[in-house]
């Protein structure tokens, strides 16, 4: 073994490589040397290279070795030493051997020259320069550096505080089933750091934005299915005890640790470096742990060998084949010698609709793969355009079903039934659920409307009119039959009830009108009262109640206007929200939401947002923007692409809202709703430090400016809106200023009645602002009747200022118990303050 400072030239895969300091320890905790790192990378080259070839490689380097602080928990290993510099490296250094393949990638704002890891020799060189971690994107490049479409999807399951690999395993199993439902087979990789990565091979048919959006929807679906275990938002404050499903690894600008790459950390017991290690599904259990370099070397079988098509070189991946046609993707996913499916060698005859039929054909196939789903296929231009519909064609016009586009299929597939062998794409039983011809009404980008004429005894039960509509990057299948007429003896519905809203979909939006909604008053929720979600749990969805300021955002071609609850234009008050929404370039769209300011723990703070309310002067806004940044939380949709959607049911408005991908903008969030579980929603709200939840009926229409019993506020503690009617002078440290505020609330008849004194919860700035406002509103006569000892020292004011307090309830005398000031409600008027049922006085 060469000593420190020595060098030698070695042959690796026919390439000459100069190596130095082979006995240098790169992992002090385990004593792993540079020589062992190089040896490892050469040994796993046949397994690692298929995951790196054709992909620009970003490296994470530790030139002086991995230090103590790089290992979880620190501590002192057998050869512990001080933490050393670690850095990411994108550009290939001039010192790299000339045989290391280079590729120039032109990003939006810069150009990088990356290495392509395509040989054992290149891996050995990376080990020589202590590039311990290899990170690659989900896409390959052409020879000229042009990125291709992604050919794989990655989900990064990242456990938050209080969660670990066991929780990641539970999420991985659920993700595997979900992906299998849409024809994607997942492979697991323990990351060697904290969590799990799931890979699925893609056809390369879709661009990075499409794949990223699809991955985001998968993450959201997992969060909906496992709300107590999964979070899809990147906010650290939401991750306690949960697993983040990080979908953003599919962004074109992101990279992921390559399978079989070393990690820059070693096992704490000195057993050696951890590895991003591919695993078999049957290894995933409650005792799953990360594997070390030595353990990976001992594994003779590659769990990812079935992934296939990963090892194609960039120069030959599509070279040498016939010109692509509409079945190229279909053929690339099937081996004609292994599957009974039709795999035609010839290109489809363009526009070859049969002349001897009543119309183009359709087929719906029942597909028993890992989980049952249905494949809907419509003849178009010589192929069967296809969607995977996990729940099958909807039977109820009020229930839309997810439809995921899949590759075009050959016309012969319209009659295919049989068993696709295990190990092949889509393995399982395929049978025809219904088939026939269809009458086309509309086929344009993102919208297909047709009447399917099913066969006798088929699953459709006859002729049925359907729409397939793209919302954002995904599709929904909507049954367009009119709802059945109710029986004569059925109870009549209240014409004004939200529950009688019939399902309407985007292709019907024009019927809803085109009134402009930029100054619309937002819909309001009622207090809990006798609310009982358990009586009809499936009828409700639950959203977090955000402790902020209600704002309606109108967006059109990059122009954004923000309007508060009172109708006041607040665009200038929150410029970061305006700028963020403008980047989305939405077309005549109106979103209802809340502007929030987060505290140091990441929870919305009503006290902090107070510092932004009412600011309009540019200098004040700029200063406040730096000290108190805000975010926009969107939770409802009033207008969509120029059409009024307030008449749609809540569930469909949410589908359209999610399809806008608002949270692609920095500083904008669209949190997921909880489905039918009030206890889980309330517990999540407590965990996140929020004030409660809002229960919303799934069928509720949006009623601008109305307070509806179909939206109900449920709070953890009692928040009471009050009217300031006077103040008492302070003493001691508050001498000469406000000692306490005198507040009132409207009773059942709307008359203001005295509700007590509020003397705590004020910041100095708040007191200063209140002093000026109260002095302007000063009056001589009493505003409300108050106890004698209070009235004796009271300074009365006009009842125009609305605020909010927290309270432990009410005393027997009808006063607030232990009230604490929360802040002003400049977004509300005295008329907005809700009457309070007070104890008898």
Secondary structure, 3 states (H helix, E strand, C coil): CCCCCCEEEEEECCEEEEEECCCCEEECCCCEEHHHHHHHHHHCHHHHHHHCCCCEEEEEECCCCECHHHCCCCCCCCCCCCCCCCEEECCCCCCCCCCCCEEEEECCCCEEEEEECCCHHHHHHHHHCCEEEEEECCCCECCCCCECCCCEEEEEEEECCCCCHHHHHHHHHHHHHHHHHCCCCEEEEECCCCCEEEEEECCCCCCHHHHHHHHHHHHHHHHHHCCCCEECCCCHHHCCCCEEEEHHHHCCCCCEECCCCEEEEECCCCCCEEECEECCHHHCCCCCCCCEHHHHHHCCCCCCHHHCCCCCCCCCCCCCCCCCCCCHHHHHCCCCCCCCCCCCCCCCCCCCCCCCCCCCEEEEEEEECCCEEEEEEEEECCEEEEEEECCCCCCCCCCCEEEEEEEEEEHHHHHCCEEECCCCCCCEEEEEEEEEEEEEEEEECCEEEEEEEECCCCCCCCEEEEEEEEECCEEEEEECCCCCCCCCCCCCCCCCCHHHCCCCCHHHHHHHCCCCCCCCCCCEEEECCCCCHHHHHHHEEEEECCCCEEEEEEEECCEEEEEECCCCECHHHCHHHHHHHHCCCCCCEEEEEEEECECCCCCECHHHHCCCCCCCCHHHHHHHHHHCCCEEEEEEEEEECCEECCCCCHHHHHHHHHHCCHHHCCCEECCCCEECCHHHHHHHHHHCCCCEEEEEECCCCCCCCCEEEEEEEEECCEEEEEEEEEEEEECHHHECCEEEEEEEEECCCCCEEEEEEECCCCCHHHHHHHHHHHHHCECCCCCCCCCHHHHHHEEEEEEEEEEEEEECCECCCCCECCCEEEEECCCCCHHHCCCCCCCCC
